[in-house]
Amino acid sequence: MPKPGLRPMLPDDVAILAAIFVASIEELAEEDYSQAQREAWAAAADDEESFGARLSGQLTLVATLQNSPVGFASLKGADHIDMLFVHPAAARQGVATSLCDALEKLATARGTPKLTVDASDTAHDLFKRRGYTDRQRSTITIGDEWLANTRMEKVLIAGANDNPDTRQ
């Protein structure tokens, strides 16, 4: 199995990343969220211009297999993984792992003491295996739908939780 390539997002990637976002939600989140919840969630990509602006305003990495985009992840600010999506055809091939590894290395290199993520129920176990710990269970409203997620945290720099200024 070839290792995914990683690169920064380019403006021309927006349409394919929107398609990956929708396909990932529709297929990979099927066991965790209802059809109505998935439709409301995926609707965030309906306006490609605003979807692209959201990704462009963050550090967004694109994972490729054979030079084709198959997933992406974005870091909002210095310490929050905002999005992590992999096309269903590339699921369980190390794409999400490569993206998370890269974001964690970048954040560590920047001196970020810890990362947080609001993990969907679908992504929860991936982050748990990577050493993220549950902090708070919550729900968000998208349109008329309520979706559950879990705020998770991973300490990147030893002692980060010892400093009250780095706690949330």
VEXDREN-2710 file (C-alpha; in Angstrom, 1 decimal):
% VEXDREN-2710
k/r/px/py/pz
1/MET/0.0/0.0/0.0
2/PRO/1.6/3.3/-1.0
3/LYS/2.0/6.0/1.6
4/PRO/-0.2/9.0/0.9
5/GLY/1.5/12.2/-0.3
6/LEU/0.8/15.4/1.5
7/ARG/0.7/19.0/0.2
8/PRO/-0.8/22.3/1.0
9/MET/-4.3/23.0/-0.3
10/LEU/-4.4/24.9/-3.6
11/PRO/-7.3/27.1/-4.8
12/ASP/-8.1/24.6/-7.5
13/ASP/-8.7/21.9/-4.9
14/VAL/-11.9/23.3/-3.5
15/ALA/-14.4/21.4/-5.7
16/ILE/-12.7/18.0/-5.1
17/LEU/-12.3/18.7/-1.3
18/ALA/-16.0/19.6/-1.2
19/ALA/-16.8/16.3/-2.9
20/ILE/-14.6/14.4/-0.5
21/PHE/-16.3/16.1/2.4
22/VAL/-19.8/15.1/1.2
23/ALA/-18.8/11.5/0.3
24/SER/-17.1/11.0/3.6
25/ILE/-20.1/12.2/5.6
26/GLU/-22.7/10.3/3.4
27/GLU/-20.9/7.0/3.6
28/LEU/-18.5/6.8/6.5
29/ALA/-20.8/8.5/9.1
30/GLU/-23.8/6.4/8.1
31/GLU/-23.7/4.2/11.2
32/ASP/-23.4/7.2/13.6
33/TYR/-25.8/9.8/12.2
34/SER/-29.2/9.8/10.6
35/GLN/-29.8/10.6/7.0
36/ALA/-31.2/14.0/8.0
37/GLN/-28.2/14.7/10.2
38/ARG/-25.7/13.8/7.4
39/GLU/-27.6/15.9/4.8
40/ALA/-27.5/18.9/7.1
41/TRP/-23.8/18.4/7.9
42/ALA/-22.9/17.9/4.2
43/ALA/-24.8/21.0/3.2
44/ALA/-21.8/23.0/4.5
45/ALA/-20.1/22.2/1.1
46/ASP/-23.1/23.4/-1.0
47/ASP/-21.6/26.9/-1.2
48/GLU/-18.2/26.0/-2.6
49/GLU/-17.0/29.6/-2.3
50/SER/-17.6/29.8/1.5
51/PHE/-16.3/26.2/1.9
52/GLY/-13.1/27.2/0.1
53/ALA/-12.8/30.4/2.1
54/ARG/-13.1/28.4/5.4
55/LEU/-10.3/26.0/4.3
56/SER/-8.1/28.8/2.9
57/GLY/-8.4/30.6/6.2
58/GLN/-6.8/27.7/8.0
59/LEU/-3.7/25.6/7.5
60/THR/-5.2/22.9/5.2
61/LEU/-3.3/19.8/4.0
62/VAL/-4.4/17.6/1.2
63/ALA/-3.5/13.9/1.1
64/THR/-3.0/12.3/-2.3
65/LEU/-2.8/8.8/-3.6
66/GLN/-1.3/8.5/-7.1
67/ASN/-1.4/12.4/-7.3
68/SER/-5.2/12.5/-6.7
69/PRO/-6.7/14.1/-3.6
70/VAL/-8.3/11.5/-1.3
71/GLY/-8.5/13.4/2.0
72/PHE/-7.8/16.7/3.8
73/ALA/-7.3/18.1/7.2
74/SER/-7.3/21.7/8.5
75/LEU/-5.8/23.3/11.6
76/LYS/-7.7/26.3/12.9
77/GLY/-5.5/28.7/14.7
78/ALA/-2.5/27.1/16.4
79/ASP/-4.3/24.4/18.3
80/HIS/-7.6/23.1/16.9
81/ILE/-8.1/20.4/14.2
82/ASP/-11.2/21.8/12.5
83/MET/-11.7/19.3/9.7
84/LEU/-10.5/15.8/8.9
85/PHE/-12.2/14.0/6.0
86/VAL/-11.2/11.0/3.8
87/HIS/-12.9/9.8/0.7
88/PRO/-14.6/6.4/1.5
89/ALA/-12.6/4.7/-1.3
90/ALA/-9.4/5.6/0.5
91/ALA/-10.6/4.9/4.1
92/ARG/-8.5/2.7/6.3
93/GLN/-5.4/3.2/4.0
94/GLY/-3.4/5.4/6.4
95/VAL/-4.7/8.7/4.9
96/ALA/-6.2/10.1/8.2
97/THR/-3.2/8.9/10.1
98/SER/-0.8/10.7/7.7
99/LEU/-2.8/13.9/7.9
100/CYS/-3.0/13.8/11.7
101/ASP/0.7/13.0/12.0
102/ALA/1.5/16.0/9.9
103/LEU/-0.8/18.4/11.8
104/GLU/0.6/17.2/15.1
105/LYS/4.2/17.7/13.9
106/LEU/3.5/21.1/12.6
107/ALA/1.8/22.2/15.8
108/THR/4.6/20.8/17.9
109/ALA/7.2/22.6/15.8
110/ARG/5.3/25.8/16.4
111/GLY/5.4/25.2/20.1
112/THR/1.7/24.4/20.5
113/PRO/1.3/22.6/23.9
114/LYS/-1.8/20.7/22.9
115/LEU/-4.3/20.1/20.2
116/THR/-8.0/19.9/20.5
117/VAL/-10.6/18.5/18.1
118/ASP/-14.4/18.3/18.2
119/ALA/-14.5/14.7/17.0
120/SER/-17.6/13.3/15.4
121/ASP/-18.8/9.9/16.7
122/THR/-17.4/8.5/13.5
123/ALA/-13.9/9.9/14.1
124/HIS/-13.8/9.5/17.9
125/ASP/-12.0/6.1/17.9
126/LEU/-9.4/7.3/15.5
127/PHE/-8.5/10.2/17.8
128/LYS/-8.7/8.0/20.9
129/ARG/-6.1/5.6/19.3
130/ARG/-3.9/8.6/18.6
131/GLY/-3.8/9.5/22.3
132/TYR/-6.5/12.1/22.4
133/THR/-8.6/12.1/25.6
134/ASP/-12.2/13.0/26.0
135/ARG/-12.9/16.4/27.6
136/GLN/-16.6/17.2/26.9
137/ARG/-19.5/15.6/25.1
138/SER/-21.7/18.1/23.3
139/THR/-24.2/18.7/20.5
140/ILE/-24.1/21.2/17.7
141/THR/-27.1/22.5/15.7
142/ILE/-26.8/22.5/11.9
143/GLY/-30.0/23.7/10.3
144/ASP/-32.8/21.8/12.2
145/GLU/-30.6/18.9/13.1
146/TRP/-28.6/18.2/16.3
147/LEU/-25.3/16.3/16.0
148/ALA/-23.3/14.9/18.8
149/ASN/-19.5/15.2/19.1
150/THR/-16.8/15.0/21.7
151/ARG/-14.2/17.6/22.5
152/MET/-10.9/15.8/22.7
153/GLU/-7.4/16.9/23.6
154/LYS/-3.9/15.6/23.0
155/VAL/-0.9/17.0/24.9
156/LEU/2.0/17.6/22.5
157/ILE/4.5/19.1/24.8
158/ALA/5.1/17.4/28.2
159/GLY/3.9/19.5/31.1
160/ALA/1.4/21.4/29.0
161/ASN/-1.4/20.6/31.5
162/ASP/0.7/21.7/34.4
163/ASN/0.5/25.3/33.3
164/PRO/-2.9/26.9/34.2
165/ASP/-2.5/29.3/31.2
166/THR/-2.7/26.3/28.7
167/ARG/-5.9/24.8/30.1
168/GLN/-9.2/25.3/28.6
END
